[in-house]
């Protein structure tokens, strides 16, 4: 298996989204030969930018505030414009996760924003790949994907509770997302390696 690097570029206002980012990182790291870098975009460094430019996949994360990603994440996104112009992130894989205090909280809009942001960079979007849970009389709030998102991982945490209150099912869903992205990134990287090996080498005569 080809070694890969997964970067998780996130911001967290009150610690809830940070808990999800950690779960995503653990899921990605569970795939052999995967290096994971957690990057808080509020305190991003030159080394962090270097990691983002040279990693194989980026998973974006932010709380949903007022129907979209946080202002801090939007500032980070705007700061990537130079990379957009040079296509530095072209063909990397991408995914996203978000949290809000309400069950819906317009989290879908945040995930759509992440997907559009990735598309502008020419990245390939990886969806959650889970059927919705907690949608029958025999289902449970402890199901994977209990909030029923498809585009990415969505979580709900009560506004009046701290990071320790992030729902276990949301953490396991985030773990699934990280593992799914790392698995697909490994396959993508392996195929690229094989494709390059199949290119005939010619020499000038």
C-alpha positions as CSV (number, residue, x, y, z in Angstrom):
1,X,0.0,0.0,0.0
2,X,1.2,3.5,-0.9
3,X,1.7,5.7,2.2
4,X,-0.6,8.7,2.3
5,X,-1.1,11.9,4.3
6,X,-4.6,13.1,5.3
7,X,-4.9,16.7,6.6
8,X,-7.8,17.8,8.7
9,X,-8.3,21.6,8.3
10,X,-10.8,22.6,10.9
11,X,-11.9,25.4,13.3
12,X,-13.8,25.0,16.5
13,X,-15.5,27.7,18.5
14,X,-16.3,25.9,21.8
15,X,-14.5,22.6,21.4
16,X,-17.3,20.5,20.0
17,X,-16.0,20.5,16.4
18,X,-12.5,19.7,17.8
19,X,-13.8,16.5,19.3
20,X,-15.2,15.6,15.9
21,X,-11.9,16.4,14.2
22,X,-10.1,14.1,16.7
23,X,-12.6,11.3,15.8
24,X,-12.0,11.9,12.1
25,X,-8.3,11.7,12.7
26,X,-8.6,8.5,14.6
27,X,-10.6,7.0,11.8
28,X,-8.1,8.0,9.1
29,X,-5.2,6.8,11.2
30,X,-6.8,3.3,11.5
31,X,-6.0,2.7,7.8
32,X,-2.4,1.3,7.6
33,X,0.3,3.6,6.3
34,X,-1.7,6.8,6.8
35,X,-0.2,9.9,8.4
36,X,-2.8,12.4,9.8
37,X,-2.2,16.1,10.4
38,X,-4.7,18.1,12.4
39,X,-4.6,21.7,11.4
40,X,-6.5,24.4,13.3
41,X,-7.0,27.0,10.6
42,X,-7.2,29.8,13.2
43,X,-3.6,29.3,14.1
44,X,-2.3,28.1,10.8
45,X,1.5,28.2,10.2
46,X,3.8,28.0,7.2
47,X,4.4,24.4,8.0
48,X,0.7,23.8,8.0
49,X,0.3,25.3,4.6
50,X,3.2,23.1,3.4
51,X,1.3,20.1,4.7
52,X,-1.9,21.1,3.0
53,X,-0.1,21.6,-0.3
54,X,1.7,18.2,-0.2
55,X,-1.0,15.9,1.4
56,X,-3.1,13.5,-0.5
57,X,-6.5,14.5,0.9
58,X,-8.0,17.4,3.0
59,X,-11.0,17.0,5.3
60,X,-12.7,20.3,6.1
61,X,-14.4,20.9,9.4
62,X,-16.2,23.8,11.0
63,X,-19.2,24.5,13.3
64,X,-22.2,25.8,11.5
65,X,-22.9,29.4,12.6
66,X,-25.8,31.4,11.1
67,X,-26.3,28.9,8.3
68,X,-22.7,28.4,7.1
69,X,-19.2,27.6,8.2
70,X,-17.7,30.0,10.8
71,X,-16.1,33.3,9.9
72,X,-12.7,31.8,10.8
73,X,-13.1,29.1,8.3
74,X,-14.2,31.5,5.6
75,X,-11.1,33.6,6.3
76,X,-9.0,30.5,5.8
77,X,-10.9,29.7,2.5
78,X,-10.2,33.2,1.2
79,X,-6.5,32.8,2.1
80,X,-6.3,29.8,-0.3
81,X,-6.9,31.9,-3.3
82,X,-3.2,31.8,-4.3
83,X,-3.4,28.0,-4.3
84,X,-6.6,28.2,-6.4
85,X,-4.8,30.2,-9.0
86,X,-1.8,27.8,-9.2
87,X,-4.1,24.7,-8.9
88,X,-2.0,23.5,-6.0
89,X,-4.8,21.3,-4.6
90,X,-5.9,19.9,-8.0
91,X,-7.0,16.3,-7.8
92,X,-6.6,15.9,-4.0
93,X,-9.5,14.1,-2.3
94,X,-11.8,16.1,0.0
95,X,-14.5,15.6,2.5
96,X,-16.2,17.6,5.3
97,X,-17.9,17.6,8.7
98,X,-19.8,20.1,10.8
99,X,-21.6,20.5,14.2
100,X,-24.4,22.8,15.4
101,X,-26.7,23.1,18.4
102,X,-29.9,22.2,16.5
103,X,-30.7,18.9,14.9
104,X,-30.8,20.6,11.5
105,X,-29.2,23.9,12.2
106,X,-28.7,24.3,8.4
107,X,-25.7,22.0,8.5
108,X,-26.4,20.9,5.0
109,X,-25.5,24.3,3.7
110,X,-22.1,24.1,5.4
111,X,-21.4,20.7,3.8
112,X,-22.5,22.1,0.5
113,X,-20.2,25.1,1.0
114,X,-17.3,22.7,1.7
115,X,-18.0,20.7,-1.4
116,X,-18.2,23.8,-3.6
117,X,-15.0,25.1,-2.1
118,X,-13.3,21.7,-2.9
119,X,-14.7,21.8,-6.4
120,X,-13.3,25.3,-7.0
121,X,-9.9,23.8,-6.2
122,X,-10.4,20.9,-8.5
123,X,-10.6,18.4,-5.7
124,X,-12.6,15.1,-5.7
125,X,-15.3,15.0,-3.0
126,X,-15.8,11.9,-0.9
127,X,-19.3,11.6,0.6
128,X,-20.2,10.0,3.9
129,X,-21.3,6.7,2.4
130,X,-23.7,5.7,5.1
131,X,-27.5,5.2,5.0
132,X,-29.4,7.4,7.5
133,X,-30.0,6.1,10.9
134,X,-32.7,6.8,13.6
135,X,-35.5,6.9,11.0
136,X,-37.7,4.0,12.0
137,X,-39.6,3.1,15.2
138,X,-37.0,0.4,15.9
139,X,-34.0,2.7,15.2
140,X,-32.0,4.5,17.9
141,X,-30.3,7.8,18.4
142,X,-27.1,5.8,18.8
143,X,-27.2,4.7,15.1
144,X,-24.4,5.8,12.8
145,X,-25.4,8.8,10.8
146,X,-28.3,9.4,13.2
147,X,-29.0,12.8,11.7
148,X,-29.3,11.4,8.1
149,X,-26.6,13.3,6.1
150,X,-25.2,12.1,2.9
151,X,-22.7,14.8,1.7
152,X,-20.6,14.6,4.9
153,X,-20.7,14.1,8.6
154,X,-23.2,16.2,10.6
155,X,-23.3,16.3,14.4
156,X,-25.5,18.0,17.0
157,X,-24.4,19.1,20.5
158,X,-26.5,21.0,23.0
159,X,-25.5,24.7,23.1
160,X,-25.3,24.7,26.9
161,X,-22.9,21.7,27.2
162,X,-19.2,21.4,26.7
163,X,-17.1,19.3,24.3
164,X,-17.5,16.2,26.5
165,X,-21.2,16.2,25.5
166,X,-20.6,15.5,21.8
167,X,-22.8,12.5,21.0
168,X,-21.1,9.2,20.8
169,X,-22.9,8.3,17.6
170,X,-21.7,11.5,16.0
171,X,-18.2,10.7,17.0
172,X,-18.4,7.2,15.5
173,X,-19.9,8.7,12.3
174,X,-16.9,11.1,12.2
175,X,-14.6,8.1,12.7
176,X,-16.2,6.4,9.8
177,X,-15.7,9.5,7.6
178,X,-12.0,9.6,8.4
179,X,-11.5,5.9,7.7
180,X,-13.5,6.1,4.5
181,X,-11.5,9.1,3.2
182,X,-8.2,7.3,4.1
183,X,-9.3,4.1,2.4
184,X,-10.3,5.8,-0.8
185,X,-7.2,8.0,-0.8
186,X,-5.0,4.9,-0.5
187,X,-6.8,3.3,-3.4
188,X,-6.5,6.5,-5.4
189,X,-2.8,6.8,-4.7
190,X,-2.1,3.2,-5.5
191,X,-3.8,3.5,-8.9
192,X,-1.9,6.7,-9.7
193,X,1.4,4.8,-8.8
194,X,0.4,1.9,-11.1
195,X,-0.6,4.2,-13.9
196,X,2.7,6.0,-13.8
197,X,4.5,2.6,-13.8
198,X,2.6,1.7,-17.0
199,X,3.8,4.8,-18.9
200,X,6.4,3.7,-21.4
201,X,9.8,5.4,-21.1
202,X,11.2,6.7,-24.4
203,X,14.7,7.9,-25.2
204,X,15.8,10.2,-27.9
205,X,17.7,8.4,-30.7
